[in-house]
Amino acid sequence: MCLGVPGKVTAIKENQMAVADVNGNYVDISIIMTPQVRVGEYVMIHAGFAMQVMGQEEAEESLRLMLELQEIRESYANEHREHFEEQ
């Protein structure tokens, strides 16, 4: 299974590269598959590549759901820590 994360393009660089803000982390990404993207737009990022341009609402909802899943996972791990420590 592949997982893409939404990011907001903050700068366009040379050689079909850009900088994206992914939940406060700035990452260099390739925009070779999305050359039409502009600063301020959101993209779905996988393996360092912007896979598609997406709307702000969709990007924010995707990120919210991902963070919610992370919280659930951490909560579960904390509740069942003794089981994981035995292995």
N, C-alpha and C positions, 0 to 999 in steps of 0.2 A: 504494500500500500504506500502510496506517495502522499505527502502532505505539503501543501502550499500555504504560505502565510501572506497576509496582506501587508503592503507597505505603501507609504506616501512618497512619491518622488520629490526629492528636495533639490536636486541639481542634475543637469545633463552634462556629461563629460565627453571627451573625445573617444573615438574608436567604439562607438555604440555602447558606451558605458554610462551609468547613472549612479546616483546615491539615493538610497531610500531610507526613510525612517520606519523601522519596524518596532513598534511599541517602545520608542525611546532609544533604540539601538540603531545607529547609522551603519548601513552596509553598502558595499559596492555591488552593483548588479549589472548584468548584461541586458541591454534592451534590443538585442539583435532580432528578437521575435516580435517586438512591439515598438518599432521605430517611430510610430506616430505619437507616443506618450509625451506629455508635457509636464513641466514642473507644477506640482500641486495636485496632479492626478494620482489615483491609486492603482496599484498593480498587484496581481497574485504572483508571488515569488516562490520558485522551487529550484533548489540546487544552484542558486546564484543567478537564475534567469527570470526575467519578468515574462510570465507565460501569457498574461492577458491584462488588458486595462479593465478596471472595474469601477463602479460608482462608489462614492463615499459611504453611502448608507450600507451597501453590501459589504464593504471592507470593514466598517466599524462593527457590524453585526458578526461577521466571521471572527474578528479578533475577540469580541466579547465572549462568544461561544468557546473559543479555544482557551481563554483564560479561565472560564467557568469549569471546563473539563480538567484543567490543571489543578484547580482548587479541589475538585472532587477526588482526583487521584491522590493528592497530598493528604487529604482528610482520611481517605481509606487507608493509606499507608500508615498514618499515625495511629489509627484505631487498631490496626492489625500488625503493628511493629514486631511484637513478640514472635509472630508466625514467620516473618521474613528474616528475623535474626537467627532463628533456629536452623535455617537452611544453609 
